[in-house]
Amino acid sequence: MAPYLTPQQVVHLENGRTINFVCLGHGSPTVILTAGLGAWSFWWGGVQPPLAMRTRVCAWDRAGYGFSSPSSEMQDIVHTTEDLERALKRGGIRGPYVMVGHSMGAYEALRFTDLHRRSVVGMVLVDPAIPDQSAVEERIAPQFATIMRSNAAQAAKQVCAAELADGTIKQGGPRFEQCTAATAVPAVFPRLKAAIAQLNANPARLLTQVSTEKEFVTDDPREVVNAQRGYGNMPLIVLTAGLDESSILSSLPPRTPAELAPLRMQIALFLRNGWEAGHDAYAALSTRGRNQLVQDSGHNIPVNKPEVVISAVSAVLDEIHPSDPAP
């Protein structure tokens, strides 16, 4: 995990901001790993090193996450994908590319591919978020949608950012520790937790994260839904978690049996008629696309079952031929 504990290839953008990459291995095509909402390159630690024995593999941190600097721009998919585009170019990380996106990271993988079709020769979408996901949830599972729209964590970050900015809270106090804590980092990595907590003391970083979280929910569907999207015979694998219902329920606050029964029914309906159907539609973007069920994993497949992601990316690499388009 050493490459993920400190900044690695820090690319300076034109506007003075930075994007951090972790690049391992050599060869072509270059595999680009994009993490889900709230995650960064660290989450690919079980996937990237084995793949790097075969080709070059680069994971990156969105603005305001990991070791990338904050951004004052709205963090919708347009801007996060632009960051990736500019950082790849300025960092000299050349294609052809295999785009790998987990959850929200699928949006950036798809948009990047739409804009750079000749440069992308393969794709793996890992339990990907689906186009117009919020509207699908509202239509199929309104109770579940209400829970997913809860913005308590976002509101707390906004309050913390305001208090850090005006000096209301001081370093070393319990409130400071609460606002800056790197809660997503496991305790077995104390130096990383400390480094991320230090970065979180910058209110601009917290506000960047809030923007990313808000835009994921309210993102203009036009930037994700593309009726003209089609990838010919590009190798494409979609991985769908078989234990999504259990992982969703375990992440929610406790509920009474009377509340849980209808909620469980709505989640199951959404997963069947929304999530899985959306994954099938992704697979249909290519004549070589397929949707693979990962029966023994919840949503966080890169951490729960990294070997499945490694196998899928390896299968895509096996299908890529020298005659496939390149930049």
VMD Tcl script that draws the C-alpha trace (Angstrom):
set ca {
  {0.00 0.00 0.00}
  {3.05 2.30 0.12}
  {2.29 4.14 -3.18}
  {-1.09 5.26 -1.81}
  {0.10 6.72 1.49}
  {1.84 9.82 0.10}
  {1.48 12.01 -3.02}
  {2.97 10.34 -6.08}
  {2.76 11.84 -9.59}
  {1.34 15.28 -8.84}
  {0.22 16.98 -12.05}
  {-0.10 20.78 -12.07}
  {-3.08 22.08 -14.04}
  {-3.23 25.45 -15.82}
  {-5.28 27.04 -13.03}
  {-2.73 26.26 -10.31}
  {-4.55 23.21 -8.98}
  {-3.05 19.73 -8.77}
  {-4.28 16.22 -9.50}
  {-2.52 13.26 -7.92}
  {-1.91 10.05 -9.86}
  {-0.54 6.73 -8.72}
  {1.00 5.10 -11.80}
  {2.54 1.63 -11.65}
  {3.96 -0.67 -14.30}
  {4.88 -0.21 -17.94}
  {3.33 -1.02 -21.29}
  {0.29 -0.27 -23.39}
  {-2.64 0.22 -23.21}
  {-2.74 2.34 -20.06}
  {-5.43 1.32 -17.58}
  {-7.11 4.31 -15.88}
  {-8.75 3.56 -12.51}
  {-11.49 5.93 -11.31}
  {-12.89 5.39 -7.81}
  {-16.45 5.83 -6.59}
  {-17.93 8.76 -4.70}
  {-15.93 9.63 -1.59}
  {-13.04 7.34 -2.57}
  {-9.72 7.91 -4.31}
  {-6.69 5.97 -5.57}
  {-6.18 4.27 -2.19}
  {-9.25 2.10 -2.85}
  {-7.52 0.43 -5.81}
  {-4.67 -0.92 -3.67}
  {-5.79 -4.54 -4.08}
  {-6.35 -4.20 -7.83}
  {-3.62 -2.00 -9.26}
  {-0.30 -3.69 -8.32}
  {-1.19 -7.10 -9.81}
  {-2.42 -5.47 -13.04}
  {0.75 -3.37 -13.18}
  {2.74 -6.55 -13.68}
  {1.20 -6.63 -17.16}
  {0.81 -3.02 -18.30}
  {0.82 0.58 -17.10}
  {-1.97 1.29 -14.60}
  {-2.81 4.76 -13.26}
  {-5.29 5.58 -10.48}
  {-6.20 9.20 -9.80}
  {-7.70 11.37 -7.07}
  {-10.59 13.73 -7.83}
  {-10.33 17.33 -6.69}
  {-10.66 17.54 -2.92}
  {-9.98 13.86 -2.32}
  {-6.81 11.92 -1.60}
  {-3.83 14.12 -2.46}
  {-5.50 16.29 -5.10}
  {-6.08 19.96 -4.31}
  {-9.54 21.50 -3.87}
  {-11.45 23.20 -6.68}
  {-13.71 26.23 -6.71}
  {-15.54 24.87 -9.79}
  {-18.84 23.02 -9.54}
  {-17.91 19.36 -9.22}
  {-20.30 17.86 -11.74}
  {-19.26 15.15 -14.17}
  {-18.34 17.72 -16.80}
  {-15.73 19.33 -14.55}
  {-14.37 16.15 -12.95}
  {-13.91 14.59 -16.39}
  {-12.23 17.77 -17.63}
  {-9.80 17.47 -14.71}
  {-8.97 13.94 -15.79}
  {-8.53 14.99 -19.43}
  {-6.21 17.88 -18.61}
  {-4.24 15.93 -16.02}
  {-3.61 13.02 -18.38}
  {-2.39 15.42 -21.07}
  {-0.20 17.56 -18.81}
  {1.12 14.51 -17.01}
  {2.16 12.81 -20.24}
  {0.00 9.78 -19.47}
  {-0.70 8.66 -23.01}
  {-3.26 6.28 -24.49}
  {-4.58 4.06 -25.76}
  {-6.62 3.65 -22.58}
  {-8.71 1.02 -20.85}
  {-11.16 2.94 -18.66}
  {-12.15 1.32 -15.35}
  {-14.75 3.07 -13.19}
  {-16.36 2.01 -9.93}
  {-19.82 3.32 -9.01}
  {-19.81 7.09 -9.75}
  {-16.47 6.57 -11.51}
  {-18.42 4.96 -14.33}
  {-19.79 8.39 -15.24}
  {-16.31 9.79 -15.81}
  {-15.23 6.64 -17.66}
  {-18.22 6.92 -20.00}
  {-17.95 10.66 -20.59}
  {-14.21 10.45 -21.21}
  {-14.81 7.63 -23.71}
  {-17.56 9.60 -25.45}
  {-15.13 12.50 -25.92}
  {-12.08 10.40 -26.80}
  {-13.48 7.35 -28.53}
  {-10.39 6.75 -30.66}
  {-8.19 6.72 -27.57}
  {-10.24 4.22 -25.54}
  {-9.88 0.57 -26.53}
  {-11.56 -1.16 -23.59}
  {-13.71 -0.60 -20.52}
  {-14.64 -2.22 -17.22}
  {-17.52 -0.75 -15.20}
  {-17.53 -1.99 -11.59}
  {-21.04 -2.00 -10.07}
  {-21.54 1.30 -11.90}
  {-23.97 4.07 -11.07}
  {-26.67 4.16 -13.76}
  {-27.72 7.07 -15.99}
  {-30.32 9.36 -14.44}
  {-30.06 7.30 -11.26}
  {-31.94 9.76 -9.04}
  {-35.00 9.78 -11.33}
  {-34.97 5.98 -11.55}
  {-34.88 5.71 -7.75}
  {-37.74 8.20 -7.40}
  {-39.87 6.29 -9.88}
  {-39.22 2.76 -8.67}
  {-38.42 3.17 -4.96}
  {-39.52 6.55 -3.55}
  {-38.90 5.62 0.11}
  {-35.39 4.47 -0.74}
  {-34.88 7.63 -2.84}
  {-35.78 9.83 0.13}
  {-33.14 8.12 2.26}
  {-30.54 8.42 -0.49}
  {-31.28 12.16 -0.80}
  {-30.58 12.77 2.88}
  {-27.95 15.50 3.04}
  {-27.10 15.42 6.75}
  {-23.45 14.58 6.09}
  {-23.19 17.31 3.45}
  {-24.72 19.86 5.80}
  {-22.28 18.86 8.56}
  {-19.33 19.35 6.20}
  {-20.62 22.77 5.19}
  {-20.89 23.83 8.84}
  {-17.37 22.52 9.50}
  {-16.02 24.43 6.50}
  {-17.61 27.65 7.74}
  {-16.25 27.18 11.25}
  {-12.76 26.38 9.97}
  {-12.83 29.42 7.70}
  {-13.84 31.91 10.37}
  {-11.63 30.42 13.08}
  {-14.51 29.31 15.30}
  {-12.79 25.98 15.88}
  {-9.11 25.67 16.70}
  {-6.61 22.96 15.95}
  {-6.31 20.31 18.65}
  {-9.84 20.60 20.03}
  {-12.49 17.87 19.78}
  {-14.57 19.85 17.29}
  {-11.53 20.29 15.04}
  {-10.83 16.56 15.22}
  {-14.45 15.80 14.39}
  {-14.53 18.09 11.35}
  {-11.22 16.97 9.84}
  {-11.27 13.26 10.68}
  {-10.37 10.91 7.82}
  {-13.20 8.53 8.67}
  {-12.94 6.62 5.38}
  {-9.33 5.54 6.02}
  {-8.90 2.31 8.02}
  {-7.20 2.66 11.41}
  {-4.39 0.35 10.27}
  {-3.03 3.27 8.22}
  {-2.50 5.91 10.95}
  {-0.06 8.04 8.95}
  {-2.49 8.24 6.03}
  {-5.35 9.11 8.41}
  {-3.21 11.89 9.85}
  {-2.21 13.19 6.41}
  {-5.79 13.27 5.12}
  {-7.03 14.89 8.35}
  {-4.43 17.62 7.93}
  {-5.62 18.24 4.37}
  {-9.25 18.28 5.56}
  {-8.43 21.30 7.73}
  {-8.68 23.34 4.54}
  {-12.34 24.46 4.30}
  {-12.07 24.64 0.50}
  {-11.40 20.91 0.45}
  {-14.55 20.12 2.46}
  {-16.63 22.36 0.18}
  {-15.21 20.59 -2.88}
  {-16.35 17.28 -1.43}
  {-19.81 18.70 -0.70}
  {-20.10 19.88 -4.30}
  {-19.11 16.46 -5.63}
  {-21.68 14.73 -3.41}
  {-24.45 17.17 -4.35}
  {-23.75 17.02 -8.07}
  {-23.75 13.22 -8.06}
  {-27.36 13.35 -6.86}
  {-28.53 16.29 -8.97}
  {-26.22 15.96 -11.99}
  {-27.87 17.03 -15.24}
  {-28.85 13.74 -16.91}
  {-27.82 15.16 -20.26}
  {-24.20 14.79 -19.20}
  {-24.62 11.12 -18.29}
  {-27.43 9.88 -20.52}
  {-26.35 9.74 -24.16}
  {-28.76 8.19 -26.65}
  {-26.04 8.30 -29.33}
  {-23.56 6.36 -27.20}
  {-22.26 3.18 -28.80}
  {-18.86 1.55 -28.64}
  {-18.87 -0.82 -31.62}
  {-16.95 -3.98 -30.77}
  {-14.87 -2.50 -27.97}
  {-14.19 -5.05 -25.19}
  {-16.50 -4.07 -22.32}
  {-17.31 -5.86 -19.06}
  {-19.81 -4.72 -16.45}
  {-19.54 -6.19 -12.94}
  {-22.76 -6.27 -10.89}
  {-22.62 -6.95 -7.14}
  {-24.81 -9.83 -6.06}
  {-25.05 -8.66 -2.44}
  {-26.03 -5.05 -3.10}
  {-29.27 -5.36 -1.12}
  {-27.46 -6.56 2.00}
  {-24.72 -3.94 1.69}
  {-27.28 -1.14 1.22}
  {-29.35 -2.21 4.23}
  {-26.28 -2.56 6.45}
  {-25.22 1.00 5.60}
  {-28.54 2.54 6.69}
  {-29.55 3.55 10.24}
  {-31.48 0.86 12.18}
  {-35.18 0.59 11.43}
  {-38.14 -1.14 12.99}
  {-39.44 -4.33 11.29}
  {-42.51 -2.39 10.12}
  {-40.28 0.18 8.41}
  {-37.79 -2.36 7.11}
  {-40.20 -4.62 5.21}
  {-41.41 -2.05 2.61}
  {-37.93 -0.54 2.36}
  {-36.41 -3.95 1.62}
  {-39.05 -4.51 -1.05}
  {-38.31 -1.16 -2.70}
  {-34.56 -1.74 -2.67}
  {-35.02 -5.15 -4.28}
  {-37.28 -3.62 -6.93}
  {-34.79 -0.86 -7.68}
  {-31.90 -3.30 -7.95}
  {-33.83 -5.58 -10.30}
  {-35.63 -3.08 -12.52}
  {-33.24 -0.14 -12.28}
  {-29.69 -1.08 -11.30}
  {-29.39 -4.43 -13.08}
  {-31.34 -3.22 -16.11}
  {-29.00 -0.23 -16.35}
  {-26.00 -2.53 -16.19}
  {-27.44 -4.65 -18.99}
  {-27.82 -1.46 -21.04}
  {-24.18 -0.60 -20.41}
  {-23.11 -4.03 -21.61}
  {-25.20 -3.56 -24.75}
  {-23.10 -0.51 -25.73}
  {-20.66 -2.93 -27.37}
  {-21.15 -6.08 -29.40}
  {-18.52 -7.61 -27.10}
  {-20.10 -6.27 -23.92}
  {-21.29 -8.51 -21.09}
  {-22.70 -8.07 -17.61}
  {-21.10 -10.40 -15.04}
  {-22.75 -11.05 -11.67}
  {-20.38 -11.04 -8.70}
  {-22.53 -13.10 -6.36}
  {-20.44 -12.90 -3.19}
  {-19.72 -9.17 -3.07}
  {-21.49 -6.00 -2.06}
  {-21.14 -2.69 -3.87}
  {-17.47 -2.13 -3.00}
  {-16.15 -4.83 -5.31}
  {-12.62 -3.31 -5.66}
  {-12.10 -3.85 -1.92}
  {-14.29 -6.91 -1.30}
  {-13.29 -8.88 -4.40}
  {-10.26 -7.26 -6.06}
  {-9.45 -10.51 -7.85}
  {-12.71 -10.24 -9.80}
  {-11.79 -6.76 -11.04}
  {-8.28 -7.96 -11.92}
  {-9.77 -10.85 -13.89}
  {-12.20 -8.58 -15.76}
  {-9.52 -6.04 -16.72}
  {-7.21 -8.87 -17.77}
  {-9.98 -10.33 -19.94}
  {-10.47 -6.96 -21.63}
  {-6.72 -6.65 -22.21}
  {-6.75 -10.14 -23.75}
  {-9.42 -9.06 -26.23}
  {-7.60 -5.94 -27.40}
  {-5.85 -6.45 -30.71}
  {-3.06 -4.36 -32.25}
  {-5.49 -3.25 -34.96}
  {-7.82 -1.59 -32.42}
  {-7.94 2.23 -32.70}
  {-5.32 4.27 -30.90}
  {-4.57 8.01 -30.72}
}
mol new
graphics top color blue
foreach p $ca { graphics top sphere $p radius 0.5 }
foreach p [lrange $ca 0 end-1] q [lrange $ca 1 end] { graphics top cylinder $p $q radius 0.2 }
display resetview
